[in-house]
Amino acid sequence: MAEKVTKQMKVSASGVGSLEMDDIFIEVEEKGTFSLKKLLSDFDGCSVKISCSYDEEQVAPKTEVNEDGEIIDL
């Protein structure tokens, strides 16, 4: 029988997301605002799976990507 050791790294956060210039931030109630770029830095170069969702009761803002690759509100 082949033996196997698995090391898993996981980041989980729930809050209000915001997109700014070259980063994504998440504001977590009573904890502060966190940069996803910084939170995920340990995953650089690794195979990853990312999932993001929002409550159906909320209305997602209408956005568009402009010619410079920036996300803008409509």
Secondary structure, DSSP 8 states (H G I E B T S, - for coil): --------------SEEEEETTEEEEEETTTEEEEHHHHTGGGTTS---------TTS----EEE-TTS-EEE-
